[in-house]
Amino acid sequence: MATVAIFANPVNDAAAQLARDAASWLHAEGHVVRTLLLGLSDVIDEDGTERPIGHVSLSGVDLAVSLGGDGTFLRMMPLAHSHSVPILGVNFGHLGYLLQVQPPDVETALARALLGDVELEERSVLKVTSDGAHIAVDPFDPGRLLSEEPEGRGREWLALNEVVIERTYPGHTVRFSTDIDGQPFLRYVADGVLVATPTGSTAYNLSAGGPVLAPKLRSLVVTPIAPHLGFDRSVVLDADQSVTVSIDGVRPAVVVIDGRTVARVPPGASINCRTDAEPVRFVSLAHQGFGALLRSTLAGERDR
């Protein structure tokens, strides 16, 4: 008997229905099921209780299942990561690069996962910390500040794809300086600087001209976004290295984690990024290799 947590996007009727169907199948097979619906800023548990997403625990869960698009998967990732719970992603979105399973194949995928007839891919995640000088932002409403004054202590986030430190005002660049392992590195005048994992190298990093990294690598890549003159190439770092991005000049910036704005940072503030010691684990059915998946995904995106 296993305990399975199912995360569904309730806005997607098909995903919500499949969550109910999958739960019924799992119950019939003798497993324990916990169904959670992802709201705008909270999680609705199966007993109807609403909790902030950061207060939800997956302690005792053997498998987490994401029913939605990449956004649903990215939102549940920190919860699964905190208890080393493997994640099975079911694609109801448009791109679905992170998600290997299609809705009609859910029961087969669940059966294989619970029998151990799958691969568990380990993917690097970034631990992102501020130095304390920031203003928290509601990630679901970037225009709403959660604190009008910079907090006295730093914040910490996890990123599966990337962290982006970027401009707040259209048409204005920001001055950034970077350190690697505490040693001064490069200065940029740019729209932003992003630090991506290998998994995230095919997301914003690729659009910004950065390299594609094989997803099982333990490394990180630093890419400037629309730099004005100066050095415009990406830099790939070892997983044991850390990079700090500081905001110079007089213009502030915002911090965006996996596509969601989480903080505004003033000039002088710094954001540190390093590979977390604990990876996140994906359930892989080994349908196709990285090259074939990348080719089919990018070809599908061009055809949209």
NUVEXMI-170783 format. One record per residue (C-alpha): residue in one letter; z, y, x negated. Coordinates in steps of 0.25 Angstrom, whole numbers, plus 5000, padded with zeros to 4 digits. Layout:
N
type / up / north / east
A / Z / Y / X
...
REM end
This chain:
304
type / up / north / east
M / 5000 / 5000 / 5000
A / 4996 / 5014 / 4995
T / 4999 / 5028 / 4999
V / 4987 / 5036 / 5001
A / 4987 / 5052 / 5003
I / 4974 / 5057 / 5010
F / 4971 / 5071 / 5009
A / 4961 / 5077 / 5019
N / 4954 / 5090 / 5022
P / 4957 / 5092 / 5037
V / 4946 / 5103 / 5038
N / 4936 / 5091 / 5036
D / 4937 / 5083 / 5049
A / 4930 / 5071 / 5042
A / 4940 / 5071 / 5030
A / 4952 / 5072 / 5040
Q / 4946 / 5060 / 5048
L / 4944 / 5052 / 5036
A / 4958 / 5054 / 5032
R / 4963 / 5048 / 5045
D / 4953 / 5036 / 5044
A / 4957 / 5034 / 5029
A / 4972 / 5035 / 5033
S / 4970 / 5024 / 5044
W / 4963 / 5015 / 5034
L / 4974 / 5016 / 5024
H / 4985 / 5014 / 5034
A / 4977 / 5001 / 5039
E / 4977 / 4996 / 5024
G / 4992 / 4998 / 5023
H / 4992 / 5011 / 5015
V / 5001 / 5023 / 5017
V / 4993 / 5036 / 5020
R / 4997 / 5051 / 5019
T / 4986 / 5060 / 5025
L / 4986 / 5075 / 5021
L / 4978 / 5086 / 5026
L / 4975 / 5097 / 5016
G / 4977 / 5111 / 5023
L / 4973 / 5124 / 5018
S / 4986 / 5125 / 5009
D / 4994 / 5113 / 5013
V / 4994 / 5099 / 5016
I / 4996 / 5093 / 5030
D / 5003 / 5079 / 5028
E / 5001 / 5068 / 5038
D / 5014 / 5071 / 5045
G / 5009 / 5086 / 5048
T / 5017 / 5092 / 5037
E / 5010 / 5104 / 5030
R / 5014 / 5105 / 5015
P / 5009 / 5115 / 5004
I / 4999 / 5106 / 4996
G / 5007 / 5108 / 4984
H / 5019 / 5101 / 4991
V / 5012 / 5088 / 4994
S / 5016 / 5076 / 4986
L / 5008 / 5063 / 4984
S / 5020 / 5056 / 4979
G / 5018 / 5041 / 4982
V / 5003 / 5042 / 4985
D / 4994 / 5032 / 4979
L / 4980 / 5038 / 4982
A / 4976 / 5052 / 4987
V / 4963 / 5053 / 4995
S / 4956 / 5067 / 4997
L / 4947 / 5068 / 5009
G / 4939 / 5081 / 5008
G / 4931 / 5089 / 4998
D / 4934 / 5092 / 4983
G / 4944 / 5103 / 4988
T / 4953 / 5093 / 4996
F / 4953 / 5084 / 4983
L / 4957 / 5096 / 4974
R / 4968 / 5100 / 4983
M / 4974 / 5087 / 4984
M / 4972 / 5084 / 4969
P / 4985 / 5091 / 4964
L / 4993 / 5082 / 4974
A / 4988 / 5069 / 4969
H / 4989 / 5073 / 4954
S / 5003 / 5076 / 4955
H / 5006 / 5062 / 4959
S / 4995 / 5055 / 4951
V / 4988 / 5051 / 4964
P / 4974 / 5046 / 4963
I / 4964 / 5054 / 4972
L / 4953 / 5048 / 4981
G / 4943 / 5059 / 4985
V / 4934 / 5058 / 4997
N / 4923 / 5068 / 4998
F / 4921 / 5076 / 5011
G / 4917 / 5089 / 5003
H / 4903 / 5094 / 4998
L / 4904 / 5091 / 4983
G / 4915 / 5081 / 4982
Y / 4914 / 5080 / 4967
L / 4929 / 5075 / 4966
L / 4927 / 5065 / 4977
Q / 4921 / 5052 / 4976
V / 4923 / 5045 / 4989
Q / 4914 / 5048 / 5002
P / 4921 / 5048 / 5016
P / 4915 / 5034 / 5020
D / 4920 / 5027 / 5008
V / 4935 / 5031 / 5009
E / 4940 / 5018 / 5014
T / 4933 / 5010 / 5003
A / 4938 / 5021 / 4992
L / 4952 / 5020 / 4998
A / 4952 / 5005 / 4997
R / 4947 / 5005 / 4983
A / 4957 / 5015 / 4978
L / 4969 / 5008 / 4984
L / 4965 / 4995 / 4978
G / 4963 / 5002 / 4964
D / 4948 / 4999 / 4964
V / 4945 / 5013 / 4959
E / 4945 / 5022 / 4947
L / 4955 / 5033 / 4945
E / 4949 / 5044 / 4938
E / 4958 / 5054 / 4930
R / 4954 / 5068 / 4931
S / 4961 / 5080 / 4923
V / 4967 / 5091 / 4931
L / 4971 / 5105 / 4926
K / 4985 / 5110 / 4926
V / 4984 / 5125 / 4928
T / 4996 / 5135 / 4926
S / 4997 / 5150 / 4927
D / 5006 / 5157 / 4918
G / 5014 / 5163 / 4930
A / 5006 / 5176 / 4932
H / 4998 / 5173 / 4945
I / 4998 / 5176 / 4959
A / 4997 / 5163 / 4968
V / 4985 / 5163 / 4978
D / 4984 / 5154 / 4990
P / 4973 / 5144 / 4986
F / 4968 / 5143 / 5000
D / 4967 / 5158 / 5002
P / 4965 / 5165 / 4988
G / 4967 / 5179 / 4995
R / 4981 / 5176 / 4998
L / 4991 / 5177 / 4987
L / 5004 / 5168 / 4988
S / 5011 / 5177 / 4978
E / 5009 / 5192 / 4977
E / 5016 / 5192 / 4963
P / 5013 / 5184 / 4951
E / 5022 / 5172 / 4951
G / 5033 / 5171 / 4940
R / 5029 / 5157 / 4936
G / 5016 / 5150 / 4934
R / 5009 / 5140 / 4943
E / 5002 / 5127 / 4941
W / 4990 / 5121 / 4947
L / 4981 / 5108 / 4945
A / 4966 / 5109 / 4945
L / 4957 / 5097 / 4946
N / 4944 / 5105 / 4944
E / 4947 / 5118 / 4938
V / 4955 / 5131 / 4937
V / 4948 / 5144 / 4937
I / 4953 / 5158 / 4933
E / 4944 / 5168 / 4939
R / 4942 / 5182 / 4943
T / 4947 / 5188 / 4956
Y / 4937 / 5199 / 4958
P / 4922 / 5197 / 4959
G / 4914 / 5203 / 4949
H / 4925 / 5205 / 4939
T / 4927 / 5196 / 4927
V / 4941 / 5192 / 4921
R / 4945 / 5191 / 4907
F / 4951 / 5178 / 4903
S / 4957 / 5172 / 4890
T / 4959 / 5157 / 4887
D / 4968 / 5149 / 4878
I / 4967 / 5135 / 4874
D / 4980 / 5128 / 4871
G / 4986 / 5141 / 4870
Q / 4976 / 5147 / 4860
P / 4967 / 5158 / 4863
F / 4953 / 5154 / 4867
L / 4942 / 5162 / 4874
R / 4942 / 5175 / 4883
Y / 4933 / 5176 / 4894
V / 4928 / 5188 / 4903
A / 4923 / 5179 / 4915
D / 4924 / 5176 / 4930
G / 4934 / 5166 / 4927
V / 4938 / 5154 / 4918
L / 4939 / 5140 / 4923
V / 4946 / 5127 / 4917
A / 4941 / 5114 / 4923
T / 4944 / 5100 / 4922
P / 4933 / 5089 / 4920
T / 4933 / 5086 / 4935
G / 4932 / 5101 / 4938
S / 4921 / 5103 / 4927
T / 4910 / 5100 / 4938
A / 4916 / 5111 / 4947
Y / 4917 / 5126 / 4944
N / 4917 / 5123 / 4929
L / 4902 / 5118 / 4931
S / 4898 / 5130 / 4940
A / 4904 / 5139 / 4929
G / 4895 / 5132 / 4918
G / 4906 / 5123 / 4913
P / 4903 / 5109 / 4908
V / 4905 / 5096 / 4916
L / 4915 / 5087 / 4911
A / 4917 / 5072 / 4914
P / 4928 / 5071 / 4924
K / 4937 / 5061 / 4916
L / 4938 / 5070 / 4904
R / 4951 / 5076 / 4901
S / 4947 / 5090 / 4897
L / 4946 / 5104 / 4903
V / 4935 / 5115 / 4903
V / 4936 / 5130 / 4902
T / 4924 / 5138 / 4908
P / 4923 / 5153 / 4910
I / 4917 / 5157 / 4923
A / 4905 / 5168 / 4921
P / 4910 / 5173 / 4908
H / 4906 / 5187 / 4904
L / 4900 / 5186 / 4890
G / 4908 / 5178 / 4880
F / 4910 / 5163 / 4880
D / 4904 / 5156 / 4892
R / 4906 / 5141 / 4889
S / 4916 / 5131 / 4894
V / 4926 / 5125 / 4885
V / 4931 / 5110 / 4887
L / 4945 / 5107 / 4882
D / 4953 / 5095 / 4880
A / 4963 / 5091 / 4891
D / 4974 / 5093 / 4882
Q / 4971 / 5108 / 4880
S / 4975 / 5119 / 4890
V / 4968 / 5132 / 4893
T / 4974 / 5145 / 4897
V / 4966 / 5156 / 4904
S / 4972 / 5170 / 4904
I / 4968 / 5182 / 4912
D / 4965 / 5194 / 4903
G / 4961 / 5208 / 4907
V / 4965 / 5215 / 4920
R / 4958 / 5206 / 4931
P / 4966 / 5195 / 4937
A / 4960 / 5181 / 4940
V / 4963 / 5169 / 4950
V / 4966 / 5155 / 4947
V / 4957 / 5145 / 4955
I / 4961 / 5130 / 4955
D / 4951 / 5120 / 4959
G / 4944 / 5130 / 4968
R / 4957 / 5137 / 4974
T / 4962 / 5150 / 4970
V / 4977 / 5148 / 4966
A / 4982 / 5161 / 4959
R / 4978 / 5175 / 4955
V / 4982 / 5178 / 4940
P / 4983 / 5192 / 4934
P / 4978 / 5196 / 4920
G / 4987 / 5190 / 4910
A / 4989 / 5177 / 4917
S / 4986 / 5164 / 4911
I / 4981 / 5150 / 4917
N / 4983 / 5138 / 4909
C / 4975 / 5125 / 4912
R / 4978 / 5111 / 4906
T / 4974 / 5097 / 4909
D / 4986 / 5091 / 4917
A / 4991 / 5078 / 4910
E / 4990 / 5070 / 4923
P / 4976 / 5068 / 4929
V / 4972 / 5067 / 4943
R / 4966 / 5054 / 4947
F / 4954 / 5052 / 4956
V / 4950 / 5039 / 4963
S / 4936 / 5035 / 4958
L / 4927 / 5025 / 4965
A / 4918 / 5025 / 4953
H / 4905 / 5027 / 4961
Q / 4898 / 5035 / 4951
G / 4901 / 5041 / 4937
F / 4903 / 5055 / 4933
G / 4889 / 5059 / 4930
A / 4883 / 5053 / 4943
L / 4894 / 5060 / 4951
L / 4892 / 5073 / 4944
R / 4877 / 5072 / 4946
S / 4878 / 5068 / 4961
T / 4888 / 5079 / 4964
L / 4881 / 5090 / 4957
A / 4868 / 5086 / 4964
G / 4874 / 5086 / 4977
E / 4880 / 5100 / 4975
R / 4866 / 5105 / 4972
D / 4861 / 5099 / 4984
R / 4871 / 5106 / 4993
REM end
